């Protein structure tokens, strides 16, 4: 039996932020938004680059950074995004250099998400 994805209030809020930006300006696709890990909200700004989004936050580790997809973001995907970013931050991941183009890759399959969840339960020891 396939279980439906968990949708959180924070995920709904983040989804509303992303979809609201697209509704207001369809040209913002491909630009960046900072989503607060605490509640899924944002500062209301769409940034041209990820480094701009990072630099304009008081604490870079309190946000997830998302390149706005042209199709928007469903609440389930936003919930997963926030969950994964929280796990990265809890595991010590930091964006020390805002100009570094590397970014975490979201798991797409249930198996990949399972690996990530098991690794998170193991704590910092799982990082090589």
C-alpha positions, 0 to 999 in steps of 0.5 A: 500500500502506498502512503500519501506524502505528509503535508505540513502547515509549514509546507502549505505556507511555503507552497503558497509563497512559491505559487504566489510569486509565480501568480504575481509574476510568471517571469520569476521562474528560475529566480530564488526564494528563501523559505524559513525552516521554522514556519515555511514563510519568507521575506517576500522577496524574489532574488536573482541569484541564490547568493543574493537570497543567502546574503539578505538573510539574518542567519543563512542556516534558518532558511531553505533556498529554492530556485522557483520551478516554472510549474510551482510547488505542491504542498507535499513537495514543499513539506519534503523540501523543508524536512530535508533542509532541516535535516541538512542543517541539523547534520551540520550542512552550512552554506559558508560561501554564498557563491558556491554553486553546489547545493543539496540534491532533493531525493526523488524516490522513496528509497532515496528518502529512506536512505536520507532518513536513516542517515539522519537518525545516525547523526553526524557519524554518517558523513564521510 
